């Protein structure tokens, strides 16, 4: 963000993508972009963001959001433990 409040981020069309991290040889989170609302199990809605990554490995300390713990846990969606 610039000093004048200008945000330099592209506008994303609504989409959901499953991420893979071939450099780390692990499976990543779920990339939610374009302002798609995310609702918690209790029915409350998280702040709507242009982009966010959700945890799918189950190890995040910031669930439901990804904190990249899938890397240290070597999470592989083809070989879940």
Backbone as a chain_set.jsonl record, in Angstrom:
{"seq": "XXXXXXXXXXXXXXXXXXXXXXXXXXXXXXXXXXXXXXXXXXXXXXXXXXXXXXXXXXXXXXXXXXXXXXXXXXXXXXXXX", "coords": {"N": [[0.84, -1.163, 0.0], [0.515, 2.185, -0.805], [1.665, 5.408, 0.501], [-0.417, 7.177, 0.153], [-2.606, 5.591, 0.393], [-3.247, 4.045, -1.776], [-3.793, 0.918, -3.204], [-1.864, -1.688, -4.477], [-2.761, -4.153, -6.048], [-3.867, -6.787, -8.047], [-7.159, -7.03, -9.486], [-9.012, -9.806, -8.866], [-10.854, -12.317, -10.546], [-13.613, -14.15, -9.243], [-12.581, -17.252, -7.976], [-11.489, -20.591, -7.167], [-8.676, -22.413, -6.275], [-6.666, -25.339, -6.11], [-3.628, -25.608, -4.581], [-0.3, -26.559, -5.461], [3.039, -27.194, -4.537], [5.658, -27.533, -6.213], [8.401, -26.964, -5.977], [8.992, -27.32, -3.294], [8.137, -29.851, -3.045], [5.606, -30.506, -2.004], [2.077, -30.48, -1.178], [-0.004, -27.682, -1.365], [-2.161, -25.101, 0.042], [-5.649, -24.071, -0.249], [-6.459, -21.822, -2.598], [-8.34, -19.016, -2.49], [-9.923, -16.628, -4.285], [-10.901, -13.315, -5.409], [-12.862, -12.18, -3.775], [-14.609, -14.048, -2.609], [-16.924, -15.061, -0.213], [-16.158, -16.493, 2.997], [-17.314, -18.787, 5.232], [-17.523, -19.644, 8.664], [-17.738, -22.64, 10.746], [-19.564, -22.025, 12.707], [-21.248, -20.308, 11.501], [-20.563, -17.625, 11.263], [-19.163, -15.036, 9.217], [-16.026, -14.623, 7.753], [-13.828, -11.778, 7.326], [-14.207, -10.405, 4.153], [-11.96, -10.9, 1.579], [-9.705, -10.029, -1.101], [-8.005, -12.043, -1.776], [-7.104, -15.16, -0.34], [-5.651, -17.891, 1.461], [-6.625, -21.086, 2.272], [-6.175, -23.614, 4.771], [-5.426, -26.994, 4.048], [-4.039, -29.122, 4.879], [-4.292, -29.588, 7.547], [-2.578, -28.932, 9.609], [-2.144, -26.257, 10.216], [-1.562, -23.498, 12.388], [-3.255, -21.447, 12.393], [-5.869, -21.937, 11.622], [-8.925, -21.358, 9.881], [-7.064, -20.744, 7.997], [-4.139, -20.897, 5.899], [-0.854, -21.385, 7.097], [1.486, -22.112, 6.02], [2.506, -24.414, 7.105], [2.328, -26.826, 5.898], [4.631, -27.254, 4.508], [6.776, -27.806, 6.358], [5.651, -30.069, 7.458], [5.651, -31.708, 5.35], [3.417, -32.218, 3.675], [1.5, -34.164, 1.503], [-0.907, -34.504, -0.808], [-1.364, -36.747, -2.287], [-0.447, -38.759, -0.811], [-1.548, -38.927, 1.902], [-1.141, -38.814, 5.488]], "CA": [[0.0, 0.0, 0.0], [1.254, 3.444, -0.889], [1.386, 6.365, 1.574], [-1.714, 7.816, -0.089], [-3.672, 4.598, 0.555], [-3.437, 3.29, -3.006], [-3.446, -0.496, -3.087], [-1.347, -2.248, -5.721], [-3.087, -5.566, -6.111], [-4.779, -6.996, -9.174], [-8.528, -7.477, -9.233], [-9.158, -11.204, -9.249], [-12.184, -12.869, -10.77], [-13.843, -15.199, -8.25], [-12.085, -18.584, -8.348], [-10.892, -21.405, -6.111], [-7.643, -23.267, -6.864], [-5.894, -26.205, -5.228], [-2.223, -25.282, -4.827], [0.778, -27.535, -5.328], [4.326, -26.512, -4.421], [6.633, -28.487, -6.736], [9.757, -26.663, -5.505], [9.126, -27.907, -1.955], [7.631, -31.226, -3.158], [4.473, -30.643, -1.095], [0.787, -29.954, -1.609], [-0.305, -26.452, -0.646], [-3.509, -24.827, 0.51], [-6.729, -23.784, -1.188], [-6.395, -20.401, -2.927], [-9.674, -18.461, -2.722], [-9.677, -15.258, -4.737], [-12.005, -12.598, -6.017], [-13.885, -11.753, -2.827], [-15.556, -15.109, -2.262], [-17.109, -15.111, 1.244], [-15.801, -17.732, 3.688], [-18.139, -18.904, 6.431], [-17.017, -20.597, 9.654], [-18.702, -23.677, 11.117], [-20.615, -21.457, 13.556], [-22.085, -19.446, 10.675], [-20.036, -16.276, 11.09], [-18.436, -14.852, 7.958], [-14.739, -13.944, 7.898], [-13.671, -10.58, 6.506], [-14.079, -10.741, 2.732], [-10.678, -10.437, 1.057], [-9.469, -10.25, -2.522], [-7.341, -13.344, -1.895], [-6.786, -15.811, 0.921], [-5.33, -19.304, 1.281], [-7.15, -21.924, 3.342], [-5.41, -24.819, 5.092], [-6.023, -28.294, 3.735], [-3.209, -30.186, 5.449], [-4.742, -29.818, 8.907], [-1.533, -28.614, 10.581], [-2.015, -24.818, 10.426], [-1.84, -22.928, 13.696], [-4.134, -20.309, 12.14], [-7.014, -22.469, 10.87], [-8.921, -22.172, 8.673], [-6.134, -20.176, 7.03], [-2.851, -21.563, 5.725], [0.332, -20.718, 7.631], [2.59, -22.782, 5.316], [3.015, -25.548, 7.866], [2.361, -27.992, 5.006], [6.016, -27.448, 4.062], [7.536, -28.522, 7.394], [5.004, -31.368, 7.678], [5.803, -32.436, 4.082], [2.078, -32.677, 3.3], [1.341, -34.624, 0.119], [-2.295, -34.957, -0.936], [-1.378, -38.059, -2.933], [0.054, -39.706, 0.17], [-1.859, -38.369, 3.226], [-0.825, -39.675, 6.636]], "C": [[0.895, 1.241, 0.0], [0.876, 4.362, 0.278], [0.028, 7.025, 1.412], [-2.885, 6.834, 0.015], [-3.953, 3.774, -0.681], [-2.955, 1.855, -2.819], [-3.005, -1.003, -4.448], [-1.567, -3.754, -5.721], [-4.062, -5.751, -7.261], [-6.174, -7.37, -8.693], [-8.627, -8.908, -9.73], [-10.615, -11.517, -9.535], [-12.383, -13.957, -9.73], [-13.404, -16.57, -8.765], [-11.514, -19.269, -7.115], [-9.919, -22.361, -6.781], [-6.972, -24.108, -5.784], [-4.419, -25.988, -5.574], [-1.31, -26.485, -4.617], [2.084, -26.739, -5.295], [5.426, -27.458, -4.888], [8.063, -28.219, -6.268], [10.02, -27.289, -4.139], [8.667, -29.364, -1.926], [6.505, -31.494, -2.159], [3.205, -30.107, -1.758], [0.454, -28.75, -0.737], [-1.763, -26.333, -0.266], [-4.514, -24.645, -0.616], [-6.751, -22.274, -1.386], [-7.794, -19.932, -3.299], [-9.466, -17.004, -3.103], [-10.931, -14.632, -5.323], [-13.141, -12.274, -5.068], [-14.936, -12.785, -2.496], [-15.694, -15.151, -0.738], [-16.748, -16.484, 1.808], [-16.542, -17.738, 5.018], [-17.557, -19.956, 7.371], [-18.105, -21.604, 10.006], [-19.817, -23.131, 11.994], [-21.499, -20.462, 12.808], [-21.592, -18.025, 10.517], [-19.199, -16.222, 9.813], [-17.146, -14.09, 8.25], [-14.725, -12.699, 7.017], [-13.455, -11.001, 5.056], [-12.811, -10.09, 2.195], [-10.603, -10.715, -0.438], [-8.811, -11.605, -2.762], [-7.004, -13.858, -0.499], [-6.458, -17.27, 0.619], [-5.815, -20.062, 2.514], [-6.274, -23.153, 3.529], [-6.153, -26.053, 4.602], [-5.187, -29.446, 4.264], [-3.637, -30.536, 6.869], [-3.751, -29.423, 9.982], [-1.42, -27.124, 10.916], [-2.328, -24.427, 11.864], [-2.786, -21.751, 13.598], [-5.358, -20.746, 11.341], [-8.196, -21.515, 10.949], [-7.901, -21.709, 7.638], [-4.796, -20.91, 7.037], [-1.748, -20.727, 6.365], [1.614, -21.358, 7.09], [3.185, -23.948, 6.091], [3.055, -26.814, 7.017], [3.783, -28.282, 4.524], [6.795, -28.254, 5.102], [6.959, -29.904, 7.681], [5.094, -32.269, 6.441], [4.479, -33.044, 3.625], [2.009, -32.993, 1.812], [-0.065, -35.183, -0.023], [-2.419, -36.298, -1.654], [-0.971, -39.165, -1.964], [-0.259, -39.206, 1.582], [-1.549, -39.358, 4.346], [-1.899, -39.593, 7.691]], "O": [[1.894, 1.313, 0.717], [-0.118, 4.121, 0.962], [-0.612, 7.393, 2.397], [-4.029, 7.206, -0.247], [-4.809, 2.89, -0.649], [-1.849, 1.615, -2.337], [-3.681, -0.781, -5.453], [-0.654, -4.526, -5.425], [-4.984, -4.954, -7.429], [-6.34, -7.955, -7.623], [-8.353, -9.182, -10.899], [-11.508, -11.032, -8.839], [-11.421, -14.631, -9.362], [-13.804, -16.995, -9.849], [-11.111, -18.618, -6.151], [-10.278, -23.044, -7.74], [-6.742, -23.632, -4.673], [-4.013, -26.165, -6.722], [-1.519, -27.306, -3.725], [2.202, -25.715, -5.966], [6.065, -28.115, -4.066], [8.86, -29.152, -6.172], [11.132, -27.734, -3.858], [8.791, -30.035, -0.902], [6.447, -32.56, -1.546], [3.256, -29.386, -2.754], [0.611, -28.795, 0.483], [-2.505, -27.316, -0.251], [-4.269, -25.008, -1.766], [-7.031, -21.528, -0.448], [-8.368, -20.383, -4.29], [-8.897, -16.232, -2.331], [-11.886, -15.32, -5.682], [-14.278, -12.106, -5.508], [-16.056, -12.426, -2.134], [-14.689, -15.264, -0.037], [-17.001, -17.51, 1.176], [-16.413, -16.815, 5.823], [-17.147, -21.031, 6.931], [-19.26, -21.441, 9.611], [-20.906, -23.703, 12.029], [-22.388, -19.847, 13.397], [-22.145, -17.275, 9.713], [-18.612, -17.217, 9.39], [-17.163, -13.049, 8.906], [-15.513, -12.582, 6.078], [-12.615, -11.855, 4.769], [-12.61, -8.884, 2.338], [-11.349, -11.538, -0.968], [-9.02, -12.238, -3.797], [-6.664, -13.089, 0.4], [-6.938, -17.823, -0.371], [-5.464, -19.727, 3.645], [-5.7, -23.671, 2.57], [-7.375, -26.14, 4.73], [-5.565, -30.61, 4.124], [-3.382, -31.642, 7.345], [-4.052, -29.565, 11.167], [-0.666, -26.763, 11.819], [-3.25, -24.964, 12.477], [-3.093, -21.119, 14.608], [-5.832, -20.008, 10.478], [-8.436, -20.923, 12.001], [-7.876, -22.226, 6.521], [-4.383, -21.47, 8.053], [-1.709, -19.508, 6.198], [2.695, -21.162, 7.646], [4.272, -24.419, 5.753], [3.739, -27.774, 7.371], [4.104, -29.417, 4.174], [7.405, -29.269, 4.769], [7.683, -30.808, 8.097], [4.677, -33.427, 6.468], [4.413, -34.212, 3.243], [2.411, -32.187, 0.973], [-0.389, -36.214, 0.568], [-3.483, -36.917, -1.623], [-1.128, -40.351, -2.254], [0.657, -39.069, 2.392], [-1.675, -40.571, 4.178], [-1.799, -40.252, 8.726]]}, "num_chains": 1, "name": "protein.A"}
